[in-house]
Amino acid sequence: QVQLVESGGGLVQAGGSLRLSCVASERTFSISKYVDAMGWFRQAPGKEREFVSAINWSSGATYSADSVKGRFTLSRDNAKNTIYLRMDSLKPEDTAVYYCAAGGPRWSLLKESAFDYWGQGTQVTVSS
């Protein structure tokens, strides 16, 4: 069972930056046994959870929602089983709870249902 722990959320003014981190762990095996990709989803109040960005664990290729392209950068450190979401030029509409997710072969669908493991979420609030 893969465990995911997020950190780095907080309050920032519009135009500012934040970096989210997510560490993956598995008690017995390497996470690569279970995980083909990791990424982030977000859920704003009253809205459905939506895809933000994902990274292929082996190749490092990234995929991002149009709403964050050019502003958010996703990277990984395989040795630390960690991904980082650098968020620049933040807007009030980026305010949401951000969830780290990890998935197997179906991850490339970039849908919530295609990711098997989830963190508890971290709040990001962008003030205008």
Phi, psi and chi 1 to 4 in degrees:
 res  aa     phi    psi   chi1   chi2   chi3   chi4
   1 GLN       -  126.5 -172.5   74.9    1.1      -
   2 VAL   -89.1  131.4  175.8      -      -      -
   3 GLN  -105.4  139.3  -52.2  -72.5  -28.1      -
   4 LEU  -124.5  132.4  -58.0  175.9      -      -
   5 VAL  -129.0  120.8  178.4      -      -      -
   6 GLU   -96.5  157.6  -54.6  106.9  -29.2      -
   7 SER  -156.1  163.2   61.8      -      -      -
   8 GLY   107.4   -2.4      -      -      -      -
   9 GLY   -70.9  174.4      -      -      -      -
  10 GLY   162.1 -166.2      -      -      -      -
  11 LEU  -106.2  131.9  172.9   64.1      -      -
  12 VAL  -145.3  152.1   64.9      -      -      -
  13 GLN   -79.2  156.1  -71.9 -172.3  -28.8      -
  14 ALA   -56.4  137.3      -      -      -      -
  15 GLY    91.9  -11.0      -      -      -      -
  16 GLY   -84.2 -173.6      -      -      -      -
  17 SER  -132.9  153.2  -60.3      -      -      -
  18 LEU  -144.5  157.8  -77.6  173.9      -      -
  19 ARG  -127.4  123.4 -170.9  179.7   80.6  156.8
  20 LEU   -97.5  144.9  -54.4 -177.1      -      -
  21 SER  -124.9  151.0  -59.3      -      -      -
  22 CYS  -142.4  121.3  176.3      -      -      -
  23 VAL  -105.2  130.2 -179.7      -      -      -
  24 ALA  -104.3  142.3      -      -      -      -
  25 SER  -143.9  151.8   61.2      -      -      -
  26 GLU  -144.1  135.1 -154.0  -69.3  -39.6      -
  27 ARG   -65.7  -37.3 -173.3  170.1  -61.1  176.8
  28 THR  -114.1  -43.7  -54.3      -      -      -
  29 PHE  -111.8  166.9  -59.9  102.2      -      -
  30 SER   -64.5  144.0  167.0      -      -      -
  31 ILE   -64.4  -21.1   65.9  163.0      -      -
  32 SER   -65.7  -15.5   60.3      -      -      -
  33 LYS   -67.3  -28.9  179.3  178.3  173.5   65.7
  34 TYR  -112.2  -22.5  -57.7   94.5      -      -
  35 VAL  -117.8  127.0  172.3      -      -      -
  36 ASP  -101.3  -21.3  -67.3  -38.3      -      -
  37 ALA  -158.6  156.9      -      -      -      -
  38 MET  -130.6  157.8  -69.6  180.0   65.1      -
  39 GLY  -170.9 -167.2      -      -      -      -
  40 TRP  -131.7  140.0  -65.8   90.0      -      -
  41 PHE  -121.8  165.0  -74.3   73.1      -      -
  42 ARG  -142.5  154.1   67.2 -174.2 -178.4 -175.1
  43 GLN  -137.5  115.7 -172.9  167.2   19.2      -
  44 ALA   -88.5  158.1      -      -      -      -
  45 PRO   -55.6  129.2  -25.2   34.1      -      -
  46 GLY    77.2    5.3      -      -      -      -
  47 LYS  -122.0  163.6  -65.5 -173.4  177.1 -179.1
  48 GLU   -78.0  157.8  -66.2 -173.9   -7.8      -
  49 ARG   -67.2  135.9 -165.3  172.6  -62.3 -172.8
  50 GLU  -129.0  151.4   64.7  175.0    1.9      -
  51 PHE   -69.3  140.0  168.6   74.8      -      -
  52 VAL  -113.3  -60.3  175.0      -      -      -
  53 SER  -162.1  151.6 -170.9      -      -      -
  54 ALA  -144.4  155.5      -      -      -      -
  55 ILE  -134.0  132.1 -172.7  164.9      -      -
  56 ASN   -69.7  126.4 -177.2  -61.8      -      -
  57 TRP   -66.3  -33.4 -165.1 -114.7      -      -
  58 SER   -88.7  -44.4   58.3      -      -      -
  59 SER   -89.3  -25.5   72.0      -      -      -
  60 GLY    83.1    1.3      -      -      -      -
  61 ALA   -64.5  139.4      -      -      -      -
  62 THR  -117.1  154.6   59.2      -      -      -
  63 TYR  -137.2  134.6  -54.4   84.0      -      -
  64 SER  -137.4  152.5  -63.9      -      -      -
  65 ALA   -67.6  149.5      -      -      -      -
  66 ASP   -58.2  -32.6  -71.3  -18.2      -      -
  67 SER   -67.2  -17.9   59.0      -      -      -
  68 VAL  -118.4   -5.0  -54.7      -      -      -
  69 LYS   -59.4  136.0  -77.9 -179.2  179.9  176.5
  70 GLY    85.3  -11.6      -      -      -      -
  71 ARG  -117.2  -36.8  -59.4 -171.1  -61.4  120.7
  72 PHE  -107.0  140.1  -69.4   11.3      -      -
  73 THR  -128.3  125.6  -56.5      -      -      -
  74 LEU  -106.1  134.3 -176.1   58.4      -      -
  75 SER  -140.8  170.3   60.1      -      -      -
  76 ARG  -138.9  156.3   79.6 -165.1 -167.3  -64.5
  77 ASP  -127.5   99.0 -175.9  -27.6      -      -
  78 ASN   -60.6  -37.1  -67.7   60.1      -      -
  79 ALA   -63.9  -29.7      -      -      -      -
  80 LYS  -101.9    2.6  -64.8 -178.5  178.3  179.6
  81 ASN    51.6   43.5  -70.5  -19.8      -      -
  82 THR  -130.6  142.3  -59.1      -      -      -
  83 ILE  -118.5  153.5   60.4  170.9      -      -
  84 TYR  -128.4  134.0  -54.6   96.3      -      -
  85 LEU  -115.0  107.5 -176.8   66.6      -      -
  86 ARG   -88.5  122.7  170.8   74.7 -179.0 -171.6
  87 MET  -116.5  113.8  -55.8 -175.6  -66.5      -
  88 ASP  -112.4  164.8  -64.0  -44.8      -      -
  89 SER    49.1   47.3  -58.0      -      -      -
  90 LEU   -64.8  145.6  -77.9  161.7      -      -
  91 LYS  -120.2  156.3  -55.5  174.6 -178.4  179.4
  92 PRO   -55.3  -32.5  -30.3   37.6      -      -
  93 GLU   -71.2   -6.1   51.1  -97.3   44.5      -
  94 ASP   -83.0   -7.1  -65.8  -42.1      -      -
  95 THR   -61.1  124.8  -65.4      -      -      -
  96 ALA  -177.4  170.0      -      -      -      -
  97 VAL   -87.6  127.0  177.1      -      -      -
  98 TYR  -101.6  128.4  -76.8   68.9      -      -
  99 TYR  -113.5  130.8  -64.7   91.2      -      -
 100 CYS   -81.8  141.8  180.0      -      -      -
 101 ALA  -140.2  152.9      -      -      -      -
 102 ALA  -136.0  141.3      -      -      -      -
 103 GLY  -141.1  163.0      -      -      -      -
 104 GLY   -92.1 -144.9      -      -      -      -
 105 PRO   -59.3  -25.2  -22.7   32.4      -      -
 106 ARG   -86.7    3.0  -64.1  168.0   53.5 -115.5
 107 TRP   -58.4  -31.4   73.4  -89.0      -      -
 108 SER   -66.0   -8.7   58.9      -      -      -
 109 LEU   -68.7  -19.1  -65.4  173.1      -      -
 110 LEU    57.8   33.2  -54.6 -178.5      -      -
 111 LYS  -115.2  154.4  -65.8 -179.0  178.2 -180.0
 112 GLU   -55.2  -41.3 -177.0  179.5   -5.1      -
 113 SER   -68.3  -14.7   59.3      -      -      -
 114 ALA   -88.9   -4.8      -      -      -      -
 115 PHE  -107.4  134.0  -74.2   74.9      -      -
 116 ASP   -96.1  -25.8  -54.9  -56.4      -      -
 117 TYR  -125.3  142.9  -53.5  100.4      -      -
 118 TRP  -137.9  145.4  -67.4   85.5      -      -
 119 GLY   -86.6  179.7      -      -      -      -
 120 GLN   -85.8  -12.0  -67.7 -166.3  -24.1      -
 121 GLY    99.4  151.4      -      -      -      -
 122 THR  -137.3  135.9 -175.8      -      -      -
 123 GLN   -81.1  131.9  176.8   70.7   44.9      -
 124 VAL  -120.4  123.1  171.2      -      -      -
 125 THR  -123.7  125.0  -57.3      -      -      -
 126 VAL  -114.4  117.6 -176.0      -      -      -
 127 SER   -92.3  147.7   63.0      -      -      -
 128 SER   -88.3      -   57.4      -      -      -
